[in-house]
Amino acid sequence: MTRSARPRSATIKDVAARVGMSPMTVSRVINGQAGVGPETRAAVEAAIRALDYTPNIAARNLVTAAEPKIGVIYSNPSAAFMSDFLIGVFEEASARGFRLVLLKGEGGRPPAQGRLADLAASGVGGFIVTPPLGESPALLRLLRETGLPIAAVGAHAVEDAICVRIDDRRAAYEMTQYLIGLGHRQLGFVAGNPDQAASVERLAGFYAAVREAGDVRALVAQGDFSFASGLAATEQLLDGPVLPSAIFASNDDMAAAAVSVAHRRQIDVPRELTVVGFDDTPGAVMLWPPLTTVHQPVRQLASEALRLLVAEIANATRPSTGRPDHVLEHAIVKRQSASHAQPPCQERALTQS
């Protein structure tokens, strides 16, 4: 990934290196803490002037404030995803003594610029952004202008941000392989929001497994991760000239919609139609039948993003080169919504209720 050239500001580590002391000692001087001799304090202050170092106010606030704050910016069509995300980030914040300031956008769009400016001015030390906002160029540009660190959950290789995600392509590939192993050769796939890298990666993983099998027909319908889009996409797949024996939806909300359409059409899941999802949200076990799905550890993604963000702020430094993405493990969770494909002689009749 290329980065725009810009002069690197002096960091607390540069000051520490100049005076031959630890960054912690320099931090004590900057924050006016006890335990530093007058000669040491004078040397640090001289190095600060010589390097034209500006202390990271956000980091100082996190060290000294009674109630340090992190801004959480979200706008996600999946209530199930957001429920898991908020539990994870709240638990981690509580354990670390941080307060979260929530700011919501509408319809997958970023909040208004004025509200973002108010959030930045409220004393937050950094931002956590949920999908799909973690890949919004307009939002990221505004957040970068604050100079505060950013953590983007579910995003892929975003410049100047900590990215915490799973391997979406591999996960979708493995789920598709599982369906093929059950004998399914006509696979429906409900794609997510095409503007999100995770959606692109999941579709790529699906196609990779289909190509590898060689004798599988791929039937793709477009969704946007919402339940309503899953309804429309499933109707499209079941009304097409080729009927899928299995439908793989890019998230659990859309998979739940597929099960709902099947029930309305009196199609038995999984005997006549296998349905699988992605995320393993709490709703996956509330369906009948319970949903086979990709387990994406949303709570852990949220808590890891906050942990990494706090660590970056507390270090009072920003990496001068691109950060690697932090990739957590996924798993295929097998439940009752998937079964072996029926023989061709047992083709079902699709009926509208």
N, C-alpha and C positions, 0 to 999 in steps of 0.2 A: 504494500500500500504506500503510495507516495504522500508526503506531507509537505505543506507549504513552508518555505524557508522563512524563519523568523529568528531574531536574536534571542538567545537563551538568557533569562534573568538569573541572577545569582541566587543560590539556594542556601538553606541553613547548613547543608553539608559543605558548600564552598567556604563559608565563614569558618566552620569548624576546622577544615583542612588548612586554612591560612594561619590559624593560631595554634594548630596542633592539639586541639582539644576535641572532646566528643560533641556530637550534635546536642546531646542532652544538656551539657554544660552551657552551650550557646543558648539553648531554649530557656534555661533558668535565668540567664542574663536578660534575654528579651522580655520575659514575663515578670521580671523584678522579684524573683524568688530568692529566699535566703540560701546560705550555704555556698556562696561564691565570694572569694576574696576580692579586695579592691583592685589588685594588679590584674587578676584574671578578667574582672569586669571591664577594666579600662582597655585591655588588649582586644576583647571581643567587640567592644563599641568602636574601637579604631578600625577593626577589620570590616565591620558593618558599613562604616563611612567609606572606606577605601573601595569596597566592592559595590557600593550603592545598593545594598541589599534592603529590600522591603519585606518586613515580616508578613507571613501569611496570616491575615487577621482571622480568617475562618478557622485555621488550625489553632490559633491562640484561644479563640472563643471555646473551641471544643475542650481545651485543657483547663481553662479557668472558669467557664460559665457554670452556674449551678445546674442548668438545664440545657445542654447542647441540643441542637435541632438538625434534623435532616428533612429535606423536602422530597415528597413522593408525588410524582406527576403521573396520572393514569387516565386512560380512556380505552377500555377494552370491552368488546361486545359480549364476551363470555363471563356471565356472573359467576360461574363455577370456578373459572381460572382466577378471577379477582378475589374470590373468597379464600382460596388456598394461598394466593400471593400475600394478601394482607395479614393472614394468620402468621405466615413465615416472617414477614418483615417486622410485625409488631412484637413477636416473641423475641427476636434477636435484639430489637431496639430496647425492649424492657430489660433484657439481661445485661445490656451494656449501659443502661441509664440514659438513653436518648429519648427525646420526644420527636414524634413524626408530625410534620405539617403536610396535610393532604391537599392536592390541587387537582381537580377533575376537568378534563376536556369532554366534549360531547361528540358522539357519533364517530369515534376514532380520530378526532381532530385535536390538535393541541389547544390548551387554554389560551385565552386572549393575551396579547403581549403585555398589556397593563397589569394583568393578574400575575403573570410570570415575573414582571419587574418587582411587584409588591412582595412576592415570595422571596426573591433574591435579596431584597432589602430588609427582610425580617430577621436576618441573623443566622440563616441556615448555613451549615458548613459544606453542603454538597447536595446533589440531587440523585434520586433513584427514579428511573423511568421504565414504565412497563410497556410491553408490546401493545399496539404497533408504534407507539410514539418514539421508541428507542431508535427508530430508523427514519424519523421525520427530519429532512434537511432543515426546514424552517425552524423547528423547535431546537434542534441541536446547535444551529448557528446562534440563536439567542442565548442558550445556556452557556456556550463557550465564551461569549462576550462578558459573562460575569466573572470569569476567571476561576470559578469553583469547579471541583471535580464532579464527574458524572459517572454513574453506573447504569448500564442499560441491560435489562433482563430479557433474554430471548433474542437479542440482536446478534448479528454476525459481523465481526470485523469493522466496528464503527470507530472512526478516527477520533482520538482524544477522549475515549470513554473506556471504562472497564466493562467488558462484555461477559455475561455469565449465561450459559446456555447448555443444551445437550447437543449431541450429533444428530440433528433432525434427519439428514439424508440416510444415515446408517439405520436409524430407528425405523423409518418408513420402509427401507429395503428389507429389514428383518421381518417386519409384520407381513409384507407382501410375500416373502418367501414362506412364511408360516401358512398363509392362505393357499399358496400353490401346493404346499406339502399336504394340505387337506384334500387335494384333488380339484380345486377350483381352477377353471380355465377361462372363465368370462368374468373379469373383475371390474366392478364399478369403483371409481375413485372420486370422492368429493373434495375438490381442492379448496384451500383457504384463501384469504386475502392475497391477491397477486402482487400487492405492493410490499409484502413482508418477505424477507429472505427465508424465514422458516417455512413459509408456504412453498416457495420455489424449491427449497431443499427437499421437502417431503415429497413433492411431485417427482423430483429427479430420482429419489430413492425408489419410489414406486416403479417408475419406468425402467430403472436399472434392473430390478428383479424380473420384470416382465420380459425385457430383452434377453436376459440370461436364460430364462426358461424356454423361450423360443416358440412354444405352442400355446401361449396365453394371449387372449384378446383384452385390450385395455379400453375401458369405456369411462371417459372423464367428464364430469360436470363441475361447473364453477360455483363455489360458495364464498362466504366471507368470514367464516367462523361463527356466525350467529345461527341460532336455532331456526329462524325463519328462512335463511338461505339454505339450510340443510333440507328443509321441507321441499323447497322448489327444486333443488338439485336431485333429490331422490325421485320426485315425480318425473323429472326429465329422464333419469336412468331407466325407470320402470316402464315408461311409455315409449322407449326407443325400440328400434327394430330387432335389436339383440338384447336379450334379458340377462343381466348379471346373476350369477349364483352367489356372489358375495359383494358387499359394498364396504369399502374402507374409507371412512370419513376422517378428515384432517384434524378434527378435534371431537371431544365427547359430546358437545352440544349438537353438532351436526349429525353425529352418530345416533343420538337420542331422537333426533328428528326423523332419521331413516327408519328406526324401529317404530316410531309413531305412524309413519305412512304405511309401513308393512301391516301393522295391526289394523289400520283402517281399511286396507284392501283385503283383509283376511288372509294374509300371507304368514305362514308360521315361521317365526324366527326361533331357532336356527335351522329347523328341518328343511324348509323351502328356501330360505334366504339367510345367509350368514351376514352379520353386521359387526364391524369392529371400529374402534375409535382411536383417539390419541389424546393423552394428558393424564388419564386415570384420576379424574376429579371425583369428589364424593358422590356426585350423581350417577357415576358409572355403576354403583352397586344398588342404586335405588330403582333402576329400570327392571322390567321383566322382559326377557331374561337379563341377568346381570351382564355387563358389557365386557367383552374381551377388548383390551386396549393397550396402547403403549404407555407405560408409566413414565411420565415426566415429573421429576421431583420439584414441583413448583415451590413448595414451602422452602426447600433447601436452596433453590435458585435465589429466592428472595433474601433469605438470611445470609447466604454467601455474598450476594451483592452488597448488602449493608456492611458486612464485616470487612470486605475489601475496600469499600469506600471510606470507612472510618480509619482504616490503617493508612490509606493514602493521605487523608487530611491530617492525621496525627503526625505523620512524617514530615509535613510541611514542604513536601517536594512533589514535583510532577515529572513523570518520565519524559525524557527528551526524545525517545524513539517510540514506535508503535508498541502497544501492549498486546501480548498474546491473549486470545479468548480463554476464559476459564470454562472448561467443558466437563459437566457432571454426567454420571452414568444414567442410562435409561434401562428399561426392562420390558419384556412382553408379559403382560398379565393375562392369563388364560381363564376365561369364565364361560358361562353357558350360552353366550350369543353366537358362538362359532361352532360349526360342525363340519364333518366331511361332506363333500359335494354329492348330490344325488346322481344316480346313473341317468343317462339321457332319456331312458324310457319312462322315467318318473318326472317328466317336465311338469311344472305347475301351471295352472291356469290363473292368470291375473284378473281379478275382478274389482270393479269399483263398488264401494258400498253405497 
